[in-house]
Amino acid sequence: MKISFIIPSLNEEKAIGKVIDEIKSLNFKSSSYEILIIDGNSVDNTRQIAKSKGAKVIIEARKGYGRAYKTGFKEAKGDIIITGDADCTYPFKDSKKFIMLLNKNNLEFITTNRFFYMDKKAMSLSHKFGNFILTFVLRALFFLNIKDSQSGMWIFKKEILNDLNLTSDGMPLSEEIKIEAFSKVVSKEIPIIYRAREGDVKLNTLRDGALNLFFLFKKRFLLRK
C-alpha cells in the first residue's frame, strides 16, 4: 500500500516546510509514500523549500483550487490519497490513525469536521458563518449528514476517483467531492484538530462563499436532469 499526500500551495513559504516535516515525522518507509506539492506559480520560496525537503513539486499554472487537486489526483501513485492545505492548519500527524480507520471500517472516503477541535484563532467569525450557511444548504439540497462542507482534508482510496464526477476547477470542488463520495461510495465524516494558519489568508469570504453557494444549486439542478 502506498500513500500519496496531495497539497496545493501558493506562496506558503512560512509553513510548507513544517507541513512536510510533520508528514515525514510519521516515519513511513520512503517507498510507501510520496508528497506532491501542486504549486500555483508561487513567487516566494515555497517550491524551493518543498524540493529541499524531498517533496515532488508540480507546477499547475492554471488557476483554481479544484484544478490543483485534479492535477494531483492524476499524478498520484498511491493507493490511498490524503489531502490538506500547505498552511499548517490540518493534522497530518494523525494520518496513520486516519488510514487505520479507513481500512478497519471498510470505508472508501473520509472527510473531516474542523469545528469539533478548532483552535480559537483558526477561523474568523465571517468564515464560520459562511461555512454554516454553505453546510446548511448542502445538507438541505443533497440530504447529507455533513457538519463541515468546506473542509479540505480528505482520506480516500484512489480507485474511487473513477466513480466520482468532479466538475469544479475552483473552491467548490471541496463540497463537490463530498456530494459525490457520500452518494456513491462508503463514506464517513470524522472530527479533527484544526489549527490557526501560518501565513496570509487566501480566501475571500464574500466572493468564494457566493461561488460555492451558486455551485450547490447548479450541482443539484444538473443531478435532476
C-alpha positions in Angstrom: 0.0 0.0 0.0 1.3 3.4 -1.0 0.1 6.8 0.3 0.0 10.0 -1.7 -0.1 13.3 0.2 -1.5 16.0 -2.1 -1.0 19.6 -1.0 -2.0 22.6 -3.1 0.2 25.6 -2.5 0.5 29.3 -3.4 3.1 31.4 -1.6 3.3 29.3 1.5 7.0 29.7 2.4 6.2 30.3 6.0 4.5 26.9 6.5 5.3 24.5 3.7 8.5 23.2 5.4 6.7 22.5 8.6 3.9 20.7 6.8 6.3 18.4 5.0 8.3 17.8 8.2 5.1 16.8 10.0 4.4 14.2 7.3 7.9 12.9 7.4 7.8 12.6 11.2 5.3 9.7 10.7 8.3 7.6 9.6 6.7 5.9 6.7 9.1 3.8 4.7 10.4 6.0 1.8 8.9 3.7 -0.8 5.5 3.7 0.8 4.6 7.3 0.4 5.0 10.4 -1.7 4.4 14.1 -1.0 3.0 16.0 -4.0 3.1 19.8 -3.8 0.8 21.2 -6.5 2.0 24.8 -6.8 0.2 27.6 -8.5 3.3 29.5 -9.6 4.4 30.8 -6.2 6.6 33.9 -6.3 8.2 33.2 -2.9 10.4 30.3 -1.8 7.6 27.7 -1.5 8.8 25.5 -4.3 12.5 25.6 -3.3 11.7 24.7 0.3 9.4 21.9 -0.7 12.1 20.4 -3.0 14.8 20.7 -0.4 12.5 18.7 2.0 12.2 15.9 -0.6 8.7 16.6 -1.8 7.8 16.4 -5.5 6.7 19.8 -6.8 4.3 20.0 -9.7 3.6 23.4 -11.2 0.0 24.0 -12.2 -0.2 27.3 -13.9 -3.9 27.1 -14.5 -5.7 28.8 -11.6 -8.1 27.1 -9.2 -8.2 25.0 -6.0 -10.1 22.3 -7.8 -7.7 22.4 -10.8 -4.7 21.8 -8.4 -6.4 18.8 -6.9 -7.3 17.3 -10.2 -3.7 17.6 -11.3 -2.6 16.0 -8.1 -5.1 13.1 -8.4 -3.8 12.4 -11.9 -0.2 12.4 -10.8 -0.6 10.4 -7.6 0.9 6.9 -7.5 -0.6 6.0 -4.1 -3.4 3.6 -3.3 -4.7 6.0 -0.6 -4.8 9.8 -1.0 -4.6 12.2 1.8 -5.2 15.9 1.2 -4.7 19.1 3.1 -3.6 22.7 2.9 0.0 24.0 3.0 -0.6 26.4 5.9 -0.2 24.1 8.9 -3.9 24.0 9.7 -4.6 20.3 9.2 -3.2 17.5 11.4 -1.2 15.4 9.0 0.5 13.9 12.1 -2.7 11.9 12.6 -2.6 10.3 9.1 -1.8 6.8 10.4 -4.9 6.9 12.6 -7.0 8.1 9.6 -5.7 5.3 7.4 -6.3 2.7 10.1 -9.9 4.0 10.4 -10.4 3.8 6.7 -9.2 0.2 6.5 -10.7 -1.1 9.7 -14.2 0.1 8.9 -14.1 -0.8 5.2 -14.5 2.9 4.3 -13.7 4.3 0.9 -13.8 8.0 1.7 -13.3 10.1 4.8 -13.9 13.8 5.1 -13.2 15.8 8.2 -15.0 18.2 10.6 -12.8 21.1 11.6 -15.2 22.6 14.2 -15.0 19.9 16.8 -11.4 20.6 17.9 -10.9 24.0 16.4 -8.3 26.5 17.6 -10.0 29.7 18.7 -7.8 31.7 16.2 -8.2 29.3 13.3 -11.2 30.8 11.6 -12.7 34.3 11.5 -16.4 34.8 12.5 -17.3 35.6 8.9 -15.7 32.4 7.7 -17.6 30.4 10.3 -20.8 32.0 9.4 -20.2 31.4 5.7 -19.4 27.7 6.3 -22.6 27.3 8.4 -24.7 28.7 5.5 -23.0 26.5 2.9 -23.2 23.4 5.0 -26.9 24.0 5.8 -27.7 24.4 2.1 -25.7 21.3 1.1 -27.5 19.3 3.8 -30.9 20.6 2.6 -30.2 20.1 -1.1 -28.4 16.7 -1.0 -29.7 15.2 2.2 -26.2 14.5 3.5 -25.4 14.4 7.2 -22.2 16.5 7.0 -21.2 19.2 9.6 -18.4 20.8 7.6 -18.9 21.1 3.9 -15.7 23.1 3.2 -13.1 21.0 5.0 -10.1 20.4 2.8 -8.7 17.2 4.5 -9.9 14.0 2.9 -8.6 10.5 3.2 -9.7 8.1 0.5 -8.9 5.2 -1.8 -7.7 6.4 -5.1 -9.7 3.9 -7.1 -13.0 5.7 -6.2 -12.0 8.6 -8.4 -13.2 6.6 -11.3 -16.7 6.7 -9.8 -16.8 10.4 -9.0 -17.9 13.1 -11.4 -15.8 16.1 -10.3 -16.6 19.1 -12.5 -15.4 22.1 -10.5 -11.9 23.6 -11.0 -12.4 26.1 -8.2 -13.1 26.1 -4.4 -16.4 24.3 -4.9 -14.5 21.1 -5.5 -14.3 20.7 -1.7 -18.1 20.4 -1.4 -18.5 18.6 -4.7 -16.2 15.7 -3.8 -18.2 15.2 -0.6 -21.5 15.2 -2.5 -20.2 12.7 -5.0 -18.5 10.4 -2.5 -21.3 10.2 0.0 -23.8 9.4 -2.7 -21.6 6.7 -4.4 -19.1 5.1 -2.1 -18.9 4.2 1.6 -18.1 7.5 3.4 -17.8 9.0 6.8 -17.1 12.4 8.4 -14.7 12.5 11.4 -13.6 15.3 13.8 -10.1 16.6 13.6 -7.8 19.1 15.3 -7.8 22.4 13.2 -5.1 24.9 13.9 -4.5 28.6 13.2 -2.8 29.0 9.8 0.7 30.3 9.2 0.9 32.9 6.5 -1.7 35.1 4.8 -5.3 34.1 4.4 -6.1 33.4 0.7 -9.9 33.1 0.9 -12.2 35.9 0.0 -15.2 35.3 2.2 -17.9 37.1 0.1 -16.6 36.0 -3.3 -15.7 32.4 -2.6 -18.9 32.0 -0.5 -21.1 33.2 -3.3 -19.4 31.0 -5.8 -19.7 27.9 -3.6 -23.4 28.7 -2.9 -24.2 29.1 -6.6 -22.4 25.8 -7.3 -24.5 23.9 -4.9 -27.7 24.9 -6.7 -26.1 24.3 -10.1 -25.0 20.8 -9.0 -28.4 20.0 -7.6 -30.1 21.1 -10.9 -27.7 19.1 -13.0 -28.3 15.9 -11.0 -32.0 16.2 -11.6 -31.5 16.1 -15.4 
